[in-house]
Amino acid sequence: MSIMYRKIFKFLEAWKKSKYRKPLILQGARQVGKTYAILEFGRKNYENVAYFNFETNPKLNDTFEENISPEYLIPILSHIAGKTIIREKTLIVFDEVQLCERALTSLKYFCENAPDYHVIVAGSLLGVAVSRAKFSFPVGKVDIKTLYPMDMEEFLLALGEERLVGQIRDCFQNNIPLPAALHEKAMRIYRQYLVVGGMPECVLQFVQTGDYVLVRHTQDTVLTGYLNDMSKYNSLNEIKKTRLVYDNIAVQLSRKNTRFQYKLIKKADGPRNLKMPLNGSPCPASCPGSTG
């Protein structure tokens, strides 16, 4: 894969150098580039990276069942990774961490007892938020950052338009208009961005091929993955309602009213019944009946 610049790199570099550094949770929707950003950052800033994925290696969960203290985990993780995990020189990465509650809880003990080990965990925003059935979240013991899809500036950089980015920034800082020719070029690329979006895989495919059909196929695949993810965290009875809400988002984006209205989805169910599968609990009696 071609290296694409992400603004999160600057944040990660500052996190590495900070004397107040804690284990970092990098959260966000699926396919926004969390794993890519972490591994690329690790490759450039550490002697080695010890990477552990709880989705592709479910047996990793067993490692955290008996003991989650760093002194117990580090030798075992070093053996699994096939490399020695060294304080401050190795980046430890737990990917798809929402699949192992104990791994998330272990961050508390890395923060308290082994702060010299650099740990980043990645997980889907939905999974990290709701997958807390038995063990507490390490409140106050972690840094948390959310990664979003690529923005317009990152899209321009992926297209090799570094000079245009610099010119736009200069004009903005000096409060002067962009020259007409550059403005026209920037608007053309902006319209491309509106179609391609900010998912890194889509952006990379567009940069390499310029094929909108291929990009659309990838977008559809990502959306299907989101729908499947919703099913993981809801009962069978609630899946249909969750998808009704999701499918209605695009419809309501075209309306003048900027607030999402549950009553427009399916009046027979009522807003409380539709909010329940999203929030995990019934809507309180005081909640507005018509808006989200």
C-alpha positions as CSV (number, residue, x, y, z in Angstrom):
1,M,0.0,0.0,0.0
2,S,1.2,3.5,-0.8
3,I,2.0,5.6,2.3
4,M,-0.8,8.2,2.8
5,Y,-0.3,11.0,5.3
6,R,-2.7,11.2,8.2
7,K,-2.9,14.1,10.6
8,I,-3.1,11.6,13.4
9,F,0.7,11.0,13.0
10,K,1.5,14.4,14.6
11,F,-0.7,13.5,17.6
12,L,0.9,10.1,18.0
13,E,4.4,11.6,17.8
14,A,3.5,14.1,20.6
15,W,1.9,11.2,22.6
16,K,5.2,9.2,22.4
17,K,7.3,12.2,23.7
18,S,4.9,13.3,26.5
19,K,6.0,12.7,30.1
20,Y,2.3,12.3,30.9
21,R,1.8,9.6,28.4
22,K,-0.7,6.8,29.2
23,P,-1.7,3.8,27.2
24,L,-3.7,5.1,24.2
25,I,-7.0,3.9,22.9
26,L,-7.4,4.9,19.3
27,Q,-11.1,4.4,18.5
28,G,-13.2,5.1,15.5
29,A,-15.5,3.5,12.9
30,R,-14.3,0.5,11.0
31,Q,-12.1,1.1,7.9
32,V,-11.0,4.6,8.8
33,G,-7.4,3.6,8.9
34,K,-6.7,3.0,12.6
35,T,-4.4,-0.1,12.2
36,Y,-2.6,1.5,9.2
37,A,-1.9,4.7,11.2
38,I,-0.7,2.9,14.2
39,L,1.6,0.5,12.4
40,E,3.0,3.2,10.1
41,F,3.7,5.4,13.2
42,G,5.3,2.4,14.9
43,R,7.5,1.5,12.0
44,K,8.9,5.1,11.8
45,N,9.3,5.8,15.6
46,Y,10.2,2.5,17.3
47,E,12.8,-0.2,16.9
48,N,10.1,-2.8,16.6
49,V,6.3,-3.3,16.9
50,A,4.6,-6.1,18.8
51,Y,1.3,-6.4,17.1
52,F,-1.6,-8.5,18.5
53,N,-5.0,-8.9,16.8
54,F,-7.9,-10.3,18.9
55,E,-10.0,-10.9,15.8
56,T,-7.5,-13.0,13.7
57,N,-6.1,-14.7,16.8
58,P,-9.0,-15.4,19.2
59,K,-6.7,-17.6,21.4
60,L,-5.0,-14.4,22.6
61,N,-7.9,-13.9,24.9
62,D,-6.7,-16.9,27.0
63,T,-3.5,-15.0,27.7
64,F,-5.5,-12.4,29.6
65,E,-7.7,-14.8,31.5
66,E,-5.4,-15.7,34.4
67,N,-3.5,-12.5,35.1
68,I,-3.4,-9.1,33.5
69,S,-0.4,-7.6,35.3
70,P,2.3,-6.3,32.9
71,E,5.0,-8.4,34.6
72,Y,3.0,-11.5,33.8
73,L,1.9,-10.4,30.3
74,I,5.2,-9.0,28.8
75,P,7.1,-12.3,28.7
76,I,4.1,-14.2,27.2
77,L,3.4,-11.5,24.6
78,S,7.1,-11.4,23.7
79,H,7.0,-15.1,23.0
80,I,3.8,-14.8,20.9
81,A,5.2,-11.9,18.9
82,G,8.5,-13.7,18.4
83,K,10.5,-10.6,19.5
84,T,11.6,-9.1,22.8
85,I,9.4,-6.3,24.1
86,I,11.7,-3.6,25.3
87,R,10.6,-0.6,27.4
88,E,10.3,2.6,25.3
89,K,11.8,0.9,22.2
90,T,8.9,-1.4,21.4
91,L,5.4,-0.3,20.5
92,I,2.8,-2.8,21.8
93,V,-0.4,-2.8,19.7
94,F,-3.7,-4.5,20.7
95,D,-6.0,-4.5,17.7
96,E,-9.8,-5.2,17.8
97,V,-9.5,-4.8,21.5
98,Q,-13.3,-4.7,21.9
99,L,-13.2,-8.5,21.6
100,C,-11.2,-8.9,24.8
101,E,-12.5,-7.0,27.8
102,R,-9.6,-8.1,30.0
103,A,-7.0,-6.7,27.6
104,L,-8.8,-3.3,27.8
105,T,-8.8,-3.5,31.6
106,S,-5.1,-4.4,31.6
107,L,-4.3,-0.9,30.4
108,K,-5.0,0.4,33.9
109,Y,-2.0,-1.7,35.2
110,F,0.3,-0.7,32.4
111,C,-0.4,2.9,33.3
112,E,0.1,2.3,37.1
113,N,2.8,-0.3,37.2
114,A,4.6,-0.2,33.8
115,P,4.4,3.3,32.3
116,D,7.6,2.8,30.4
117,Y,5.9,0.4,28.1
118,H,4.3,2.1,25.1
119,V,0.9,0.7,24.4
120,I,-1.7,1.6,21.8
121,V,-5.0,-0.3,21.4
122,A,-7.4,0.0,18.5
123,G,-11.0,-0.9,18.4
124,S,-14.2,0.0,16.6
125,L,-16.1,2.9,18.2
126,L,-19.2,0.9,18.7
127,G,-17.5,-2.2,20.1
128,V,-15.3,-0.3,22.7
129,A,-18.4,1.6,23.8
130,V,-20.8,-1.3,24.5
131,S,-18.6,-4.4,25.0
132,R,-18.2,-4.0,28.7
133,A,-20.2,-6.9,30.2
134,K,-18.0,-7.9,33.1
135,F,-14.9,-5.7,33.6
136,S,-14.6,-2.0,34.3
137,F,-13.2,0.5,31.8
138,P,-9.8,1.9,32.9
139,V,-11.2,5.4,33.6
140,G,-8.4,8.0,34.1
141,K,-5.7,5.5,33.2
142,V,-5.7,5.9,29.4
143,D,-5.5,8.5,26.7
144,I,-8.3,8.4,24.2
145,K,-8.3,9.6,20.6
146,T,-10.9,9.2,17.9
147,L,-9.7,8.8,14.3
148,Y,-12.1,9.9,11.6
149,P,-12.1,9.4,7.8
150,M,-9.6,11.4,5.7
151,D,-10.6,15.1,5.4
152,M,-10.2,17.3,2.3
153,E,-6.6,18.3,3.2
154,E,-5.5,14.6,3.6
155,F,-7.3,13.8,0.3
156,L,-5.3,16.6,-1.5
157,L,-2.1,15.3,0.0
158,A,-2.9,11.7,-1.2
159,L,-3.3,13.1,-4.7
160,G,0.1,14.7,-4.5
161,E,-1.2,18.3,-4.2
162,E,1.1,19.5,-1.4
163,R,1.7,22.9,-3.1
164,L,-2.0,23.5,-3.5
165,V,-2.5,22.7,0.2
166,G,0.2,25.2,1.1
167,Q,-1.4,27.9,-1.2
168,I,-4.8,27.3,0.3
169,R,-3.4,27.6,3.8
170,D,-1.5,30.8,3.0
171,C,-4.5,32.4,1.5
172,F,-6.6,31.5,4.5
173,Q,-4.1,32.8,7.0
174,N,-3.7,36.1,5.1
175,N,-7.4,36.4,4.5
176,I,-7.0,36.8,0.7
177,P,-8.8,35.0,-2.1
178,L,-7.3,32.0,-3.8
179,P,-6.3,32.8,-7.4
180,A,-9.1,31.9,-9.8
181,A,-7.2,29.1,-11.6
182,L,-6.2,27.5,-8.3
183,H,-9.8,27.9,-6.9
184,E,-11.2,26.1,-9.9
185,K,-8.7,23.3,-9.5
186,A,-9.5,23.0,-5.7
187,M,-13.2,22.9,-6.4
188,R,-12.8,20.2,-9.0
189,I,-10.9,18.1,-6.5
190,Y,-13.4,18.9,-3.8
191,R,-16.2,17.5,-6.0
192,Q,-14.1,14.3,-6.4
193,Y,-13.8,14.1,-2.7
194,L,-17.5,14.4,-2.3
195,V,-17.9,11.3,-4.5
196,V,-14.9,9.3,-3.2
197,G,-15.3,10.2,0.5
198,G,-12.6,9.8,3.1
199,M,-12.3,6.0,3.7
200,P,-8.6,5.3,3.1
201,E,-9.1,2.3,0.9
202,C,-11.4,4.2,-1.4
203,V,-9.0,7.1,-1.5
204,L,-6.1,4.8,-2.4
205,Q,-8.1,3.1,-5.1
206,F,-9.0,6.5,-6.6
207,V,-5.4,7.7,-6.5
208,Q,-4.2,4.6,-8.2
209,T,-6.9,4.0,-10.8
210,G,-9.3,7.0,-11.0
211,D,-12.0,4.4,-11.3
212,Y,-15.3,5.6,-9.7
213,V,-17.0,2.2,-10.2
214,L,-14.3,0.4,-8.2
215,V,-14.5,3.1,-5.5
216,R,-18.3,2.7,-5.4
217,H,-18.0,-1.1,-5.0
218,T,-15.6,-0.6,-2.0
219,Q,-18.0,1.9,-0.5
220,D,-20.8,-0.6,-0.7
221,T,-18.6,-3.2,0.9
222,V,-17.8,-0.9,3.8
223,L,-21.5,-0.1,4.3
224,T,-22.4,-3.8,4.4
225,G,-19.7,-4.3,7.0
226,Y,-21.3,-1.6,9.1
227,L,-24.7,-3.3,8.9
228,N,-23.1,-6.6,10.0
229,D,-21.4,-4.8,12.9
230,M,-24.7,-3.5,14.1
231,S,-26.0,-7.0,14.2
232,K,-23.2,-8.0,16.6
233,Y,-24.3,-5.7,19.4
234,N,-28.1,-6.0,19.2
235,S,-30.6,-8.8,19.8
236,L,-32.4,-10.3,16.8
237,N,-35.6,-8.3,17.7
238,E,-33.7,-5.0,17.6
239,I,-31.6,-5.5,14.5
240,K,-34.5,-4.5,12.1
241,K,-35.2,-1.3,14.1
242,T,-31.5,-0.3,14.1
243,R,-31.3,-0.8,10.3
244,L,-34.5,1.3,9.9
245,V,-32.8,4.2,11.7
246,Y,-29.5,3.7,9.7
247,D,-31.2,3.6,6.3
248,N,-33.2,6.8,7.1
249,I,-30.1,8.9,7.8
250,A,-29.4,9.7,4.1
251,V,-33.1,10.5,3.6
252,Q,-33.2,13.0,6.4
253,L,-29.9,14.6,5.4
254,S,-31.8,16.2,2.4
255,R,-34.3,17.9,4.7
256,K,-34.1,21.4,6.0
257,N,-34.5,20.3,9.5
258,T,-31.0,19.6,10.9
259,R,-32.2,17.3,13.7
260,F,-32.7,13.6,13.1
261,Q,-36.4,12.8,13.6
262,Y,-37.3,9.3,14.8
263,K,-41.0,10.0,14.1
264,L,-40.4,10.1,10.4
265,I,-39.1,6.5,10.3
266,K,-42.0,4.4,11.4
267,K,-44.7,6.1,13.4
268,A,-46.1,2.8,14.6
269,D,-43.0,2.0,16.7
270,G,-42.6,5.4,18.3
271,P,-39.3,7.2,19.1
272,R,-38.7,5.3,22.3
273,N,-38.8,1.9,20.7
274,L,-36.5,3.1,18.0
275,K,-34.0,4.7,20.4
276,M,-33.8,1.6,22.5
277,P,-31.7,-0.5,20.2
278,L,-29.3,2.4,19.6
279,N,-28.9,3.5,23.2
280,G,-29.2,0.2,24.9
281,S,-32.0,1.4,27.2
282,P,-35.5,2.8,26.8
283,C,-35.8,6.5,26.1
284,P,-36.7,8.3,29.3
285,A,-40.1,9.9,29.6
286,S,-38.6,13.3,29.4
287,C,-36.8,12.8,26.1
288,P,-38.2,14.8,23.1
289,G,-40.6,12.6,21.2
290,S,-39.8,13.9,17.7
291,T,-36.0,14.5,17.5
292,G,-32.8,12.7,18.2
